[in-house]
């Protein structure tokens, strides 16, 4: 087969599938509805140390923004996070992948953690509910 034909096919494939496929984990779909999503577990937060760095979605991390890292929800998904100890809630947008620590289900920005009243403790038992 001609080298140019092979190169063209590879470039077309990369353009069609590269960046989009890299942003979502296997099995996740940007068009999948998260409104029925619900999960309970431990949340942590991350803050100023990562300020300005690019998240997995390509956006720059702002510790005061209402954002979070989740292992599988599509980027741009909106979820309500409830601190089960004090019933405080916050709505965040998924823009990063994580958590990297075992046993945790979500990493919240410092701003979101502050609204949930979990900054001092560092961890909280939470419920995550998908929003439309």
C-alpha positions as CSV (number, residue, x, y, z in Angstrom):
1,X,0.0,0.0,0.0
2,X,1.2,3.5,-0.8
3,X,2.8,5.3,2.2
4,X,0.8,8.5,1.6
5,X,-2.5,6.5,1.7
6,X,-1.5,4.9,5.0
7,X,-0.4,8.3,6.5
8,X,-3.6,9.9,5.4
9,X,-5.7,7.2,6.9
10,X,-3.8,7.5,10.2
11,X,-4.3,11.2,10.3
12,X,-8.0,11.0,9.6
13,X,-8.4,8.4,12.3
14,X,-6.5,10.6,14.8
15,X,-8.6,13.6,13.9
16,X,-11.8,11.7,14.3
17,X,-11.0,9.8,17.4
18,X,-7.9,11.2,19.1
19,X,-8.8,14.1,21.4
20,X,-12.4,13.1,22.1
21,X,-11.5,9.5,23.0
22,X,-8.6,10.6,25.2
23,X,-10.9,12.8,27.3
24,X,-13.4,10.1,28.3
25,X,-12.6,6.8,29.9
26,X,-13.7,3.6,28.3
27,X,-17.4,3.1,28.6
28,X,-18.2,6.8,29.3
29,X,-20.2,8.8,26.8
30,X,-20.5,12.6,26.7
31,X,-24.1,12.1,25.6
32,X,-24.9,9.6,28.4
33,X,-27.4,11.1,30.9
34,X,-26.0,11.4,34.3
35,X,-29.3,12.4,35.9
36,X,-29.9,8.9,37.2
37,X,-26.4,8.6,38.6
38,X,-26.0,8.2,42.4
39,X,-23.1,7.1,44.5
40,X,-22.0,7.2,48.1
41,X,-18.5,7.1,49.5
42,X,-15.6,9.2,50.7
43,X,-14.7,12.6,49.2
44,X,-11.4,14.5,49.5
45,X,-10.4,17.9,48.2
46,X,-7.4,19.4,46.4
47,X,-6.5,23.1,46.2
48,X,-3.9,25.7,45.7
49,X,-1.0,23.3,45.0
50,X,-2.6,22.5,41.6
51,X,-3.8,26.1,40.8
52,X,-3.3,26.9,37.1
53,X,-2.4,23.4,36.1
54,X,-4.3,21.8,33.3
55,X,-7.0,19.3,34.3
56,X,-7.7,16.1,32.4
57,X,-10.3,18.0,30.4
58,X,-7.8,20.6,29.3
59,X,-9.2,23.4,31.5
60,X,-6.9,25.1,34.0
61,X,-7.6,24.2,37.6
62,X,-9.1,27.0,39.8
63,X,-9.2,25.9,43.4
64,X,-12.1,28.3,44.1
65,X,-14.3,27.1,41.2
66,X,-17.1,24.6,41.9
67,X,-15.4,21.7,40.1
68,X,-14.4,18.1,40.9
69,X,-12.5,15.1,39.7
70,X,-14.4,11.8,39.1
71,X,-13.0,8.6,37.6
72,X,-15.8,8.0,35.0
73,X,-18.4,10.7,34.7
74,X,-18.2,12.6,31.4
75,X,-16.4,16.0,31.5
76,X,-19.0,18.8,31.8
77,X,-21.3,16.6,33.9
78,X,-23.0,18.5,36.7
79,X,-23.5,16.7,40.0
80,X,-24.9,17.6,43.5
81,X,-22.6,16.5,46.3
82,X,-24.0,16.2,49.8
83,X,-21.9,16.0,52.9
84,X,-23.7,13.2,54.8
85,X,-22.4,14.5,58.2
86,X,-24.0,18.0,58.0
87,X,-26.4,17.8,55.0
88,X,-24.7,20.7,53.2
89,X,-24.8,20.5,49.4
90,X,-22.9,21.9,46.5
91,X,-23.2,21.6,42.7
92,X,-20.0,21.0,40.8
93,X,-18.9,20.4,37.3
94,X,-16.7,17.4,36.5
95,X,-13.6,18.6,34.8
96,X,-10.8,16.3,35.9
97,X,-10.0,12.6,36.6
98,X,-9.5,11.2,40.0
99,X,-9.3,10.5,42.8
100,X,-6.0,8.7,42.8
101,X,-6.3,7.5,46.4
102,X,-8.0,4.1,46.9
103,X,-11.4,4.2,48.7
104,X,-12.4,7.7,47.5
105,X,-15.1,8.4,45.0
106,X,-14.6,12.1,44.2
107,X,-12.0,14.9,44.7
108,X,-13.5,18.3,45.1
109,X,-12.0,21.8,44.6
110,X,-11.1,23.7,47.7
111,X,-14.1,26.1,47.1
112,X,-16.5,23.2,46.9
113,X,-15.0,21.5,50.0
114,X,-15.3,24.8,51.9
115,X,-19.1,25.0,51.0
116,X,-19.5,21.4,52.3
117,X,-17.7,22.2,55.6
118,X,-15.0,19.6,55.1
119,X,-11.8,21.5,54.6
120,X,-10.4,21.1,58.1
121,X,-11.2,17.3,58.3
122,X,-10.0,16.8,54.7
123,X,-12.4,13.9,54.0
124,X,-16.2,13.5,54.2
125,X,-18.8,10.9,53.6
126,X,-20.8,12.1,50.6
127,X,-23.6,11.3,48.2
128,X,-23.2,12.2,44.6
129,X,-26.3,12.7,42.4
130,X,-26.3,13.5,38.7
131,X,-28.1,16.6,37.5
132,X,-29.7,17.2,34.1
